[in-house]
Amino acid sequence: MEMNRKNRLVIGLVAVSAILLGKIFYIQIVNDKYKKDASNNSMVYNYVYPPRGVIYDRNGEILVGNEVCYDISVTPRDVRPFDTLALAAALDTTADFIRERMAYYELYRTRIGYQTLSFIKHITPENYIKFAEEAYRFPGFKAEVRSVRQYPFNAGGNLLGYISEVDADFIKEHPDYRSGDYVGKTGLEAAMEDKLRGVKGYHIYLRDSRNRLQSPYKDGEEDKPAEPGRDVVSTIDAHLQQYGQRLMEGKVGSVVAIEPSTGEILAMVSSPGIDVDVLSDIGKHYAEIARNPRKPMFNRTVMASYPPGSVFKLINGLIGLQEGVLVPSDSYPCNHGFPYGGNRRLGCHGHASPLNLLSAIATSCNGYFCYVFRNILDNRRYGSTAAAFDRWREYVLSFGFGRKLGSDFPSELGGNIPTSAFYNKVYGEGRWRFQTVISLSIGQGEIGATPLQIANLAATMANRGYYYIPHIVKDSEGVEIDPKYKERQYTLVDTTHFKTCVEGMYMAVNGGGSAGGTAFSARIPGLDVCGKTGTAQNPHGKDNSVFICFAPKDNPKIAVAAYVENAGFGATWALPVASLMLEKYINGEISSERKYLEDRLLTTRFF
Amino acid sequence: MATLETGSFDRGLGKTVDWRLVGCYLALVLIGWLNIYASIHSAEPGSIFSWSVRSGKQAIWIATAVVLDVLILFVVNPRLWEVISPYAYVAVFFLLVLVIFVSKDVKGSHSWFELGPVKFQPAEISKITTSLLLAMVMSKPNFRLANRKHFLYVALIIGMPMLAILGESETGSALVYVGFLFVLYREGLSGWWIALLGLAILLFILTLVTKWWISVAVMFALCAGYYLQLLHHSRREQRNLRRRMFWRCVMAFLAGVVLVFATDFIFNNVLQDHQRSRIEVLLGMKEDPAGVGYNVRQSMIAIGSGGLFGKGYLQGTQTTYGFVPEQSTDFIFCTVGEEWGFLGCLTVILLYVFMIWRILNDADRSREAFTRIYGFCLAACLFMHLFINIGMTIGLMPVIGIPLPLLSYGGSSLWAFSVMIFIFIALDRQEKKYF
């Protein structure tokens, strides 16, 4: 092509057109920012919130349901002068409140623009009817129907958990939630959030530049219906749970009941707890609950780490038997305790001496288990105390202590079982022996266990050597639990040894006063109850009271652990709680000769 | 030979009329009409022929414009345009000045005559008369652009209506007159003028967005660089050339420095507030998505959301629901972009480019200087409108209100461009008829 002036101009024309087309190509095809802006501009997603799933107990009672409530929203731009007093009367609020809100909207009118804002939340159905009748007098105000949680059963706020509106931090971490969504924060609501939540639906509308809705987008083709949340069946027995809560009223502690043959948690009481009455509107009461010195929010059943006390003797006995350093007929003397060097003595209470393993379990003899623990740690097979200790620790961990059990209940903690490395660090390598850690023999010292782990021990005893991971949700239509909850978790101890120790537990309850059984008041006529008391020393005050039990002895239906803080002997407080729960669950009612226990519990309050 | 003498030799319509140009014209007008309907079409669609709305009115404008086209092509003797050009120019210039004093204020500008229901804008016609007079004067056999007196004539012909239109506060329409520079270039003006103009605009922008000394440094580097490369490529004997170029470079540098220091003054004191803020938004010096930046932002959202194939005719969400202002007039291209996508934009732009290229070719081939110069004037006007208008909708140019030729709603604009294009087609036909 000849480079004359016309052709130069043509080249310029083509170049300029190419620049225009290049920029158009960039904004239309390369950069998708404008597409997003366009949908933000013109598409309005009207969300349809699905009803949250209902939570049932194991017998089909509704633990958590839904009820309808009404919110009032306002579009300040559409508000016309109205009768403030009439609106205040309809909404059961004050005229001052309304005036204050209207002044606020006026002040920020440019920022608010055409937005619709929440005006009052949770008005009663009566107020809603009043408002609806007169709504024509209040242009710009609109009632919106929402569903809120409702709790027909007082089954405990810590167990059920609460839901609350997501905040900005939460949305940042969970991009599939949007402002205005609710999420389960604790308990069952949090554990089953993905099932209960359902799927939000929406209608897409087109709006014009002045935020007036114009028409459904593509005639609703792209709309999505809401999918209701799935119902969840909990393993909880609502009546048992409620009974446990009543027994624990005024006491600090926990009760956990497990069905040994499945690992299903029947009851899970943390006291003091959150009352279900405040659950649906927890935001209003949150500060008050958080201020309570007894920490109702703290779910003791899975989070508190207590020394397990004498119930732990069972484990030491089992380990001794399995390791071959103890046979059931071994007798050891105990004269008010176990001397362990110098003038030191680990004290014990009065009982027959010398005694064998079964009696030692039945009477909860401290001295006997010091001998057992000595035998375990001084076992020549392992060469050193530290190696023997590590072996001991392996056994303990196989019972589910010192680690998270893996329950489906959220915020579970693992308690603590020290390692030999820990003692090496404290005392120096090779500079500690069984005397140094002798408290461990009776479940004291550096051991921490959650009530759930202690209850799991009861279930393991009931099963004679294995447990199912405790869990709170049952299989139901549309909800399938993790198969791990259906697998037996074997301990490292053989079933025969368990049988021996269970005999000891049986004697503790049914041996009669002559045998010195510590748990004789847990005896229920016609029911073979096995139990073990514990009194855990507590550096912060009075001893903690512990009791584990299960019944019947053969084919056990329920295993219970109760832990009452600062209540003294295990036999005095934890025992009646656990054994009453057991009786209530199996027999459905409390026999007349044991009514006095129930009365005493229901009338005694420590705070 | 005999037939030529009698003047009855006619190669027929098929050979003489540039039907491709006519085709482009009709296609663009039709696209415009469809898009005007789309841009006013809302959730409740009315008929495209409904007389009360813009698409119906545009149909009338199109019909009358086609009648005008036919008259110009077949009835009016093309020689007439050359003859009446001085009178038409003077008359229109009179109207341009008159309108400043008698018109109502429409968004700050005084450019519309209102005679009852009829409204018209003399600035639109002035493009035609200026082109005609320019073609007439420059096609005189003894015209020399290098002659200072002749150059002054040309400058006056272009500058006077431009100033009058600036006086009407129609900056966009005035800016179109800058395009006549390309015509002068074709007719022998040094290309340096266009380069200098481009350089001046770049310097202006550079000074606005960076520091003044950066602009001075760039200017210095350009001048020094040019002179050094001249030294390198010239021989020692060309001393005169070297000396002349040295002084030119010094002058250019000094002019540049003056411009740099005048930038602030021009920007803050000469430009009006809205012009200043539009430039600030374009250069990203200011964010104002709700105010001045609103138009461009919405326009870019509308076009950008179109994607490759667009959302389909009448399916645009941005343009249908009035997010883009001035949508059937200055921002008609948004509708094309949103509903027809990149392919639609490509089609429309290619139609324009083809049309302008065709006009340039026909004009350049023409044996009559009048036809040639007029054709270049027409091409320049079309190009300036195209570039400014589309550049504005996609954020390459500040918001300058001028219509997209043939597509935008409006009788004045459609008529003016129709007349202007068909005068050229008629002139071109005349050429092909007799040569």
Boltz contact constraints between the chains, C-beta under 6 A:
constraints:
  - contact:
      token1: [A, 5]
      token2: [B, 186]
      max_distance: 6.0
  - contact:
      token1: [A, 6]
      token2: [B, 360]
      max_distance: 6.0
  - contact:
      token1: [A, 6]
      token2: [B, 364]
      max_distance: 6.0
  - contact:
      token1: [A, 9]
      token2: [B, 182]
      max_distance: 6.0
  - contact:
      token1: [A, 10]
      token2: [B, 357]
      max_distance: 6.0
  - contact:
      token1: [A, 10]
      token2: [B, 360]
      max_distance: 6.0
  - contact:
      token1: [A, 13]
      token2: [B, 356]
      max_distance: 6.0
  - contact:
      token1: [A, 16]
      token2: [B, 387]
      max_distance: 6.0
  - contact:
      token1: [A, 17]
      token2: [B, 349]
      max_distance: 6.0
  - contact:
      token1: [A, 17]
      token2: [B, 353]
      max_distance: 6.0
  - contact:
      token1: [A, 20]
      token2: [B, 390]
      max_distance: 6.0
  - contact:
      token1: [A, 21]
      token2: [B, 349]
      max_distance: 6.0
  - contact:
      token1: [A, 23]
      token2: [B, 394]
      max_distance: 6.0
  - contact:
      token1: [A, 23]
      token2: [B, 396]
      max_distance: 6.0
  - contact:
      token1: [A, 24]
      token2: [B, 345]
      max_distance: 6.0
  - contact:
      token1: [A, 24]
      token2: [B, 394]
      max_distance: 6.0
  - contact:
      token1: [A, 27]
      token2: [B, 300]
      max_distance: 6.0
  - contact:
      token1: [A, 27]
      token2: [B, 304]
      max_distance: 6.0
  - contact:
      token1: [A, 28]
      token2: [B, 304]
      max_distance: 6.0
  - contact:
      token1: [A, 28]
      token2: [B, 306]
      max_distance: 6.0
  - contact:
      token1: [A, 28]
      token2: [B, 307]
      max_distance: 6.0
  - contact:
      token1: [A, 28]
      token2: [B, 342]
      max_distance: 6.0
  - contact:
      token1: [A, 29]
      token2: [B, 308]
      max_distance: 6.0
  - contact:
      token1: [A, 29]
      token2: [B, 342]
      max_distance: 6.0
  - contact:
      token1: [A, 34]
      token2: [B, 301]
      max_distance: 6.0
  - contact:
      token1: [A, 34]
      token2: [B, 304]
      max_distance: 6.0
  - contact:
      token1: [A, 34]
      token2: [B, 305]
      max_distance: 6.0
  - contact:
      token1: [A, 35]
      token2: [B, 305]
      max_distance: 6.0
  - contact:
      token1: [A, 37]
      token2: [B, 301]
      max_distance: 6.0
  - contact:
      token1: [A, 38]
      token2: [B, 301]
      max_distance: 6.0
  - contact:
      token1: [A, 38]
      token2: [B, 305]
      max_distance: 6.0
  - contact:
      token1: [A, 38]
      token2: [B, 318]
      max_distance: 6.0
  - contact:
      token1: [A, 41]
      token2: [B, 323]
      max_distance: 6.0
  - contact:
      token1: [A, 42]
      token2: [B, 317]
      max_distance: 6.0
  - contact:
      token1: [A, 42]
      token2: [B, 318]
      max_distance: 6.0
  - contact:
      token1: [A, 42]
      token2: [B, 321]
      max_distance: 6.0
  - contact:
      token1: [A, 206]
      token2: [B, 317]
      max_distance: 6.0
  - contact:
      token1: [A, 208]
      token2: [B, 321]
      max_distance: 6.0
  - contact:
      token1: [A, 208]
      token2: [B, 322]
      max_distance: 6.0
  - contact:
      token1: [A, 209]
      token2: [B, 322]
      max_distance: 6.0
  - contact:
      token1: [A, 209]
      token2: [B, 323]
      max_distance: 6.0
  - contact:
      token1: [A, 214]
      token2: [B, 43]
      max_distance: 6.0
  - contact:
      token1: [A, 214]
      token2: [B, 321]
      max_distance: 6.0
  - contact:
      token1: [A, 215]
      token2: [B, 43]
      max_distance: 6.0
